[in-house]
Amino acid sequence: MRRGRIFIYLALILLIALVAGFLFLRQASERTASAVPTPSLVEVVVAGQNIPQGGVIADDALTTVLLPQDKVVAVMFTNDQRGQLVDKIAKYPIEQGVMITRPMIVDTVADIAPSGPEWVSLVSPGMTAIAVPISRLASVAYGVGDGTHVNVIACFLFVDVDSSFQSSLPNRTAFVAASGFKPDEAPSLAASVSGGQSNEAAASVQGRVELDPTFQQPVYVVPSEEQRPRPVCQMIFQDVVVLRLGDFPVDTGAPQAVNDEPGQPQAEAPAPLPPDIVTLMVTPQDAITLTYLLYNNARLTLTMRGAGDVSRVETEAATLQFILSQYAIPVPAKLPYAVEPRINALIEPKLPNDSAGTPSQ
């Protein structure tokens, strides 16, 4: 009985020690948590909606976000400084959610571009603007306006050339006669050459020898036409911003003629021509690439991207072999019969209201 009481006393002492240890550890953790300072948050002003370049910043176009005190820099505007932004002018286009800093605003529109025209401030830092020719087909039916994001596709034509002559293959052959030293004259090397570029009638296109399968005799074959270029198209740039569609305004300073004679009808202004040029905003290296493509007669096509689409897609170059294999297009077999009349070009079907069909381009 006495031994049972001892065990009870020991159990009570152990329980009290555990409770005391738990309370001590809890108080220590609370003291440690209270010792760590809670970071203070500051309300920083951001754009609550898209603000165009040169637009007046209104109070209802602003909102705030919370940032830790150590993340706020001097060029930002806190909520206490919000009044300093109202009625200021946006120096650059400001998208919704972007923090507005002091270099992004000016007092008047005249301060946007102190040197050069006003559109130079539209070019982002590290980028450059370059103009490329377009057509109605290459500009999505003139649907690419200012600020549109586009992809750029380039198409080339490749031919085989002689690496030494840098001329298109096949080469032309010439006849060389009486080559070598003449014994009855002073030692000199002489030769007579006929044919070549100046005498194409006497020159012959270089061919190759093939074995005729019927007679088992070698024959020399030459091409029946000039070498056909091999086209290839590939998307070279993605997510490029269109700075302007068409020409920039030019102030020539010449006064415009005005008909001030009474009773005379005013001359109608000529209809504006469709744009044939577009200015893209690209990196300096891409600008060099575009210049090379333009002077090498590459065909450029713009494709329009959706609003807010920033994705990148890995594409494959389109060649005749790629088209046939990718879309399972078979090469027609040579049959002992054909349609009549002979078809040498694809012509659009003639409809009842059409005067005539036109060849498909």
Residue, then its C-alpha position, 0 to 999 in steps of 0.5 A: m500500500r505504501r509502495g502504491r502511494i509512492f508511485i502515485y506521488l511520482a506520477l503527479i510530480l512528473l505530470i507537474a513537470l511536463v505542464a511546467g515545461f510546456l508553459f515555459l516553452r510556450q511563453a518563450s516562443e511567444r516572446t521570440a515571436s513578439a521580438v521579430p518586428t512585423p514589416s510595415l506596408v506602404e501604399v504605392v500608387v499604380a495605374g488603375q487603367n491604361i493611360p496613353q502617352g500624352g494623356v492627362i492622369a486623373d485621380d480615378a485612373l489611379t489605385t494603390v498596392l501594398l509593398p514592404q517598406d524596404k521595397v519602396v524607392a524614392v522614384m515611386f509615389t506613395n498614397d500620401q503623394r498621390g496628389q502630385l500625380v493628378d493632372k500630370i502628363a504621361k511621358y510613356p504609355i502606362e499599362q494597367g497595374v504598372m507602378i508610376t514613377r517620377p521619370m514616367i510623368v511630365d508637366t506638359v505635353a511639350d516636355i514629352a519629346p524635347s528633341g525630335p518628334e513626339w513619336v521618338s518617346l514611343v520607342s522603348p529603351g533598348m529597342t529601335a524602329i525600322a520601316v518595311p514595305i507591306s501590301r494589303l495581303a502582307s498586313v492582314a488587310y491593313g488590320v495591323g494598326d499602331g500598337t498591334h503585336v504581330n509576328v513576322i514571316a520571311c520567304f526566300l528563294f534559294v538556287d545552287v551556285d558555283s562557289s568559285f564563280q558565284s553564278s547560278l548552276p549549271n555552268r556553260t562550257a567553252f571549247v579550247a583549241a590550240s593550247g600549249f607552246k608553239p614550236d616555231e615561235a618564241p616560248s609562250l602559252a597560247a589557246s583559243v577559246s570559243g563560247g561563253q557568256s559573249n557567245e551563248a549560241a556556241a556555248s553549251v550548258q554543262g550536263r551529265v552522263e546517264l545510262d539509257p536503260t533501253f539501249q544500255q548506252p551512255v547519253y549526255v543530258v542537259p537541262s531543258e530550262e533554267q534552274r528553278p529556285r526553291p522557296v522556303c518560309q519561316m517565322i523569324f520574329q514573334d511578338v513585335v510591336v507595330l509603331r505606326l502603319g503608314d507614313f509619319p506626318v511630315d511638315t514640309g512648310a509649303p503653304q497649301a493652295v486655297n480657292d478663295e474666289p467667290g462662286q468657285p467650288q472648292a477643290e476636293a481633296p484627293a482620296p488617301l492612298p492605302p499604306d504601303i509601309v509599316t514601322l516595327m519596333v525591334t531590337p538592334q540585331d533584329a533591325i540588322t537582320l531585317t535590313y539584310l532581308l530587304y536588300n536580298n529581296a525577301r518577302l515579309t508577311l505580318t500576322m496579327r496576334g491576339a490582345g494580351d498574347v505573350s506566348r512563343v511558338e516553335t515553328e518549322a520552316a515550310t518547304l515543298q517537302f515539309i508541305l507534302s509530309q506534314y499534310a499527307i499530300p501525295v505526289p500524283a502518279k503518272l497515269p496513261y490517261a488525263v483530263e481534257p483540255r490540258i491544264n497548265a495553271l490553276i484558274e478560279p472557277k467562273l461564276p455566273n456574275d464573273s466576266a472571266g476567271t483569273p489565274s490563282q496567284 
